[in-house]
Amino acid sequence: MSTRERIAAQRERLAYEAARILLDQGMEDFDRARRKAAERIGVVDRRLWPSNEAVQDAVLAQRRLFLGRADEESLRRLRAAALEAMEQLEPFSPRLVGGALSGALGSGSGIDLWLFADRAEDVIFTLLDRRIPWREAERSMRYPGGLRCAHPVFRFMAGDLHVELVVLPRRALRNPPLDPVTERPQRGADRHEVARLISVGGPEACAAEAP
């Protein structure tokens, strides 16, 4: 086996182990999962670590191989719940992102939505009108050109599902943040695309990117 083949095999092994950690522990932090995998396998050189995309591909492969029909039904139900939330939040042009879109779900995965509004207060008024208790936070997100912006986040429970709403300015519809996995502009999926995913079925979705 050549040096290049050994490196590729090592990265594939690390990606598989990181994916297993993400699925088993319900983690969403790819870098933390890679560090844990590297510690377990004993790979110190970060240059030998797999990319986030390779880890996500390994997550999807393991879901297809091991989790089966029951897990596909869980994904379908999660997307259906996301679609219901998106229909209620339609004035904010919601986009589904995260594991519910990609299919790379861990045990603690919930619904991650981006909402577009120039005033976070408009989202707050909607939550108040619907008597939804929430916890407020903030998230820093990266944009093309090295720009980083902080955006308000609202978290709440819908039954037994965790829901997270990130409020972005309306201009972000055309200039979305970067996907933390692929580092490309992340467009997400609108409610029509989510409805189509539900009707088609299957454990995964193609990555949605901005043109």
C-alpha positions as CSV (number, residue, x, y, z in Angstrom):
1,M,0.0,0.0,0.0
2,S,1.4,3.4,-1.0
3,T,1.7,6.3,1.4
4,R,-1.2,8.1,-0.3
5,E,-3.4,5.0,0.1
6,R,-2.4,4.6,3.8
7,I,-3.4,8.3,4.4
8,A,-6.7,7.8,2.6
9,A,-7.4,4.7,4.7
10,Q,-6.6,6.5,7.9
11,R,-8.9,9.4,7.0
12,E,-11.7,7.0,6.1
13,R,-11.3,5.2,9.5
14,L,-11.3,8.5,11.4
15,A,-14.4,9.7,9.5
16,Y,-16.2,6.4,10.3
17,E,-15.3,6.7,14.0
18,A,-16.2,10.4,14.2
19,A,-19.6,9.6,12.5
20,R,-20.2,6.8,15.1
21,I,-19.5,9.3,17.9
22,L,-21.9,11.8,16.4
23,L,-24.7,9.2,16.1
24,D,-24.1,7.5,19.4
25,Q,-23.7,10.6,21.5
26,G,-26.1,12.9,19.7
27,M,-23.4,15.4,19.1
28,E,-23.5,18.0,16.4
29,D,-19.9,19.4,16.7
30,F,-18.0,17.8,13.9
31,D,-14.6,19.1,15.1
32,R,-15.1,17.7,18.6
33,A,-16.2,14.3,17.2
34,R,-13.0,14.3,15.0
35,R,-10.8,15.1,18.1
36,K,-12.5,12.3,20.0
37,A,-12.0,9.9,17.1
38,A,-8.4,10.9,16.7
39,E,-7.7,10.3,20.4
40,R,-9.3,6.9,20.3
41,I,-7.4,5.8,17.2
42,G,-4.2,7.6,18.2
43,V,-3.8,10.0,15.3
44,V,-2.1,13.2,16.4
45,D,-1.4,14.9,13.1
46,R,-4.4,17.0,12.2
47,R,-3.4,16.9,8.5
48,L,-4.5,13.3,8.5
49,W,-8.0,14.2,9.8
50,P,-11.0,13.9,7.5
51,S,-12.9,16.9,6.3
52,N,-16.3,17.7,7.7
53,E,-17.9,16.6,4.4
54,A,-16.2,13.2,4.7
55,V,-17.6,12.8,8.3
56,Q,-21.0,13.8,7.2
57,D,-20.9,11.3,4.3
58,A,-19.9,8.6,6.9
59,V,-22.8,9.6,9.1
60,L,-25.2,9.2,6.2
61,A,-23.6,5.8,5.2
62,Q,-24.0,4.5,8.7
63,R,-27.6,5.6,8.9
64,R,-28.4,3.7,5.7
65,L,-26.5,0.6,6.8
66,F,-27.5,0.3,10.4
67,L,-30.6,2.3,11.4
68,G,-33.0,1.1,8.8
69,R,-36.7,1.7,8.3
70,A,-37.6,2.8,11.8
71,D,-35.0,5.6,11.6
72,E,-36.2,6.7,8.2
73,E,-39.7,7.0,9.7
74,S,-38.2,9.2,12.5
75,L,-36.6,11.4,9.9
76,R,-39.9,11.7,8.0
77,R,-41.8,12.7,11.2
78,L,-39.1,15.2,12.1
79,R,-39.4,16.8,8.6
80,A,-43.2,16.8,8.9
81,A,-43.0,18.6,12.2
82,A,-40.5,21.1,10.6
83,L,-42.9,21.7,7.7
84,E,-45.7,22.4,10.2
85,A,-43.6,25.0,12.0
86,M,-42.5,26.5,8.7
87,E,-46.1,27.0,7.6
88,Q,-46.8,28.8,10.8
89,L,-43.8,31.0,10.4
90,E,-44.2,31.6,6.6
91,P,-44.1,35.5,7.0
92,F,-40.4,35.0,7.8
93,S,-39.5,32.9,4.8
94,P,-38.3,30.0,6.9
95,R,-35.5,27.7,5.7
96,L,-34.8,24.2,7.1
97,V,-31.1,23.5,7.8
98,G,-29.2,21.0,9.9
99,G,-29.6,17.3,10.4
100,A,-33.4,17.3,9.6
101,L,-32.5,18.4,6.1
102,S,-29.3,16.5,5.4
103,G,-30.4,13.3,7.2
104,A,-27.3,13.3,9.3
105,L,-29.2,13.0,12.6
106,G,-27.9,12.2,16.0
107,S,-29.9,11.0,19.0
108,G,-30.6,14.5,20.1
109,S,-31.4,16.1,16.8
110,G,-34.2,18.6,16.5
111,I,-35.6,21.2,14.1
112,D,-33.2,24.0,13.0
113,L,-34.9,26.8,11.1
114,W,-33.6,30.1,9.7
115,L,-36.0,33.0,9.8
116,F,-35.5,36.2,7.8
117,A,-36.6,39.4,9.5
118,D,-35.0,42.8,9.9
119,R,-36.3,43.1,13.4
120,A,-36.0,40.2,15.9
121,E,-38.9,41.7,17.7
122,D,-41.3,40.6,15.0
123,V,-40.4,37.0,15.7
124,I,-40.8,37.6,19.4
125,F,-44.3,39.0,18.9
126,T,-45.2,35.9,16.9
127,L,-43.9,33.6,19.7
128,L,-45.9,35.6,22.2
129,D,-49.1,35.5,20.1
130,R,-48.7,31.7,20.0
131,R,-47.9,31.5,23.7
132,I,-44.6,29.7,23.1
133,P,-42.1,30.0,25.9
134,W,-38.5,30.4,24.6
135,R,-35.0,30.8,25.7
136,E,-32.9,33.5,23.9
137,A,-29.3,33.1,22.8
138,E,-27.0,34.4,20.1
139,R,-25.0,32.6,17.4
140,S,-22.0,33.9,15.5
141,M,-22.1,32.8,11.8
142,R,-19.6,33.1,9.0
143,Y,-20.3,34.7,5.6
144,P,-18.4,34.7,2.4
145,G,-15.5,37.2,2.4
146,G,-14.5,36.4,5.9
147,L,-17.4,38.3,7.5
148,R,-18.7,37.0,10.8
149,C,-22.0,38.3,12.3
150,A,-23.9,37.5,15.5
151,H,-27.6,36.7,15.2
152,P,-30.4,36.2,17.8
153,V,-31.5,32.6,18.5
154,F,-34.8,31.5,20.0
155,R,-35.1,27.9,21.4
156,F,-38.1,26.1,22.7
157,M,-39.7,22.6,22.9
158,A,-42.5,21.5,20.6
159,G,-43.7,18.4,22.3
160,D,-40.6,16.3,22.7
161,L,-38.7,18.1,19.9
162,H,-36.1,20.8,20.3
163,V,-36.7,23.7,18.0
164,E,-34.1,26.4,17.3
165,L,-34.9,29.6,15.3
166,V,-32.0,31.7,14.1
167,V,-33.1,35.2,12.9
168,L,-31.2,36.5,10.0
169,P,-31.6,39.8,8.1
170,R,-33.7,39.6,4.9
171,R,-30.6,40.4,2.8
172,A,-29.2,37.0,3.9
173,L,-31.7,35.3,1.6
174,R,-29.4,36.3,-1.2
175,N,-26.2,36.2,0.7
176,P,-26.6,33.3,3.2
177,P,-24.1,32.2,5.9
178,L,-21.5,29.5,5.2
179,D,-22.4,25.9,5.9
180,P,-20.1,24.8,8.8
181,V,-19.7,21.4,7.2
182,T,-19.0,22.3,3.5
183,E,-17.9,26.0,4.1
184,R,-20.0,26.9,1.1
185,P,-23.1,29.3,1.1
186,Q,-25.9,27.4,2.8
187,R,-29.3,28.1,1.3
188,G,-31.4,25.6,3.3
189,A,-34.7,24.3,2.1
190,D,-38.0,26.2,1.9
191,R,-41.3,24.7,2.8
192,H,-42.0,23.5,-0.7
193,E,-38.7,21.7,-0.9
194,V,-39.3,20.1,2.6
195,A,-42.8,19.0,1.5
196,R,-41.2,17.4,-1.6
197,L,-38.6,15.6,0.6
198,I,-41.4,14.2,2.7
199,S,-43.3,12.9,-0.3
200,V,-40.3,11.4,-1.9
201,G,-39.0,9.8,1.3
202,G,-35.5,8.5,1.8
203,P,-32.9,9.0,4.6
204,E,-31.0,12.0,3.2
205,A,-31.3,15.2,1.1
206,C,-28.8,16.7,-1.3
207,A,-27.0,19.6,0.2
208,A,-28.8,22.8,-0.6
209,E,-26.4,25.6,-1.7
210,A,-26.9,29.1,-2.8
211,P,-26.3,29.6,-6.5
